[in-house]
Amino acid sequence: METIYILAKVDASHAESIITTLEKVEGVKFAHAVTGPYDVLICMEGSSMAKLLSRSLKEVSRLEGIRSTETLVAIKFDE
């Protein structure tokens, strides 16, 4: 299973509707409003990194009210 985290800066007037919409996107495990330089933290999981990144571009970063995103790819260390 692959995991990415997306940090998003959003227009304050859209924050609640963005989170509600994100919770319905395939692969989104959670979307939370957070404090700090970003407004929303999104966790996505899926079987393919390529599909996750594609979905994040097509279905997440293009939502109305999202000003910018930064995507972090989770790295798994073998034990």
C-alpha positions as CSV (number, residue, x, y, z in Angstrom):
1,M,0.0,0.0,0.0
2,E,1.3,3.4,-1.0
3,T,0.7,6.6,1.0
4,I,0.9,10.3,0.3
5,Y,0.1,13.3,2.4
6,I,-1.0,16.5,0.8
7,L,-0.6,19.9,2.5
8,A,-3.1,22.4,1.1
9,K,-3.5,26.1,1.4
10,V,-7.2,27.0,0.9
11,D,-9.5,30.0,0.9
12,A,-11.0,30.2,4.4
13,S,-14.5,30.5,3.0
14,H,-14.1,27.1,1.2
15,A,-12.4,25.1,3.9
16,E,-15.4,23.2,5.2
17,S,-16.8,22.3,1.8
18,I,-13.3,21.2,0.6
19,I,-12.9,18.8,3.5
20,T,-16.4,17.4,2.9
21,T,-15.7,16.9,-0.8
22,L,-12.2,15.4,-0.1
23,E,-13.7,12.8,2.2
24,K,-15.6,11.4,-0.8
25,V,-12.6,11.1,-3.1
26,E,-11.4,7.5,-3.7
27,G,-8.3,6.8,-1.7
28,V,-8.6,9.7,0.8
29,K,-8.3,8.3,4.3
30,F,-8.7,11.6,6.0
31,A,-8.8,15.3,5.5
32,H,-8.4,17.6,8.5
33,A,-8.2,21.3,9.0
34,V,-4.9,22.1,10.7
35,T,-3.1,25.1,12.1
36,G,0.2,26.5,10.8
37,P,1.3,27.5,7.3
38,Y,-1.1,25.0,5.7
39,D,-4.9,24.8,6.2
40,V,-5.7,21.2,5.3
41,L,-3.9,17.9,5.7
42,I,-5.0,15.1,3.4
43,C,-3.9,11.5,3.6
44,M,-4.4,9.3,0.6
45,E,-3.6,5.6,0.2
46,G,-3.7,3.3,-2.8
47,S,-2.0,0.3,-4.5
48,S,-0.1,2.4,-7.0
49,M,1.9,5.6,-6.5
50,A,1.3,6.7,-10.1
51,K,-2.5,6.4,-9.6
52,L,-2.3,8.3,-6.2
53,L,-0.3,11.1,-7.7
54,S,-2.6,11.3,-10.7
55,R,-5.7,11.4,-8.6
56,S,-4.2,14.1,-6.3
57,L,-3.6,16.3,-9.4
58,K,-7.0,15.6,-11.0
59,E,-9.3,15.4,-8.1
60,V,-7.6,17.3,-5.2
61,S,-5.5,20.2,-6.3
62,R,-8.1,21.4,-8.8
63,L,-10.9,21.8,-6.3
64,E,-12.4,25.2,-6.1
65,G,-10.9,27.1,-3.2
66,I,-7.5,25.3,-3.1
67,R,-4.8,27.8,-3.7
68,S,-1.8,25.6,-3.5
69,T,-0.7,22.1,-2.5
70,E,2.5,20.3,-1.5
71,T,2.6,16.5,-1.8
72,L,4.7,14.4,0.5
73,V,5.4,10.7,-0.4
74,A,5.6,8.4,2.6
75,I,8.7,6.3,2.6
76,K,8.6,2.8,4.1
77,F,11.8,1.4,5.6
78,D,12.1,-2.4,5.5
79,E,12.5,-4.0,8.9
